[in-house]
Amino acid sequence: MAVFTLVLVRVSTQQWQTMQQQLSLSERPWVTEQVSAAEPFVVRGRYGGSAVNIVLKNIGHSAAVNVHPFCEADVMRNGESLVALEDRACPRLGEQSDQDSSAGYMLLPGESISETQGIGVAKADMLNAMRADKTDKTKGAVLILACCVDYRSLFEATHHQTRREYILGVRQPWPSVGWLGVQPQGETKNLSLSPSFWGDSAN
């Protein structure tokens, strides 16, 4: 009888834990992000920069707090994983949130907000990437953009993150296929972002 009772207790505990997990997933906040190029890419001196517009929306069923969006750009390097930049940039958001728990946005269910952020890349990195690339040097340097959103639920201390990675450049006009990179001097207009899908994740 004692063994049977112990089995029942274990089964009940597992069922309760499963119910809690299901309830957490169904009722927690889920913050999505949409990113678009906001300005031309301009190189001045040793650095080049632009700006991106980030639209955040809570599609979950409870409020999201400490919502921190962040985008970081880098050149695409031969032999480097497309998600390497994301793996470097995104964990820092959680650390910043831990240091200041009152910072960031609060998004209610269905609420959205937009923010414009600057991005920058060293001119030397662009030139080095172009030298290493065996293709046409006139195409410029292809950039990658890692964008992360770190947030929490009102009811738990766990960090949640939405991560997306993009290729930043200039779409070639039809009928050409492919992308042109940004130039390491002057101004590159008509920037576009294309999701790479390699680094997309949400937890």
Summary of the structure (lengths in Angstrom):
residues: 203
radius of gyration: 21.7
end to end distance: 42.2
largest distance: 81.6
contacts: 607
relative contact order: 0.21
helix: 27%
strand: 42%
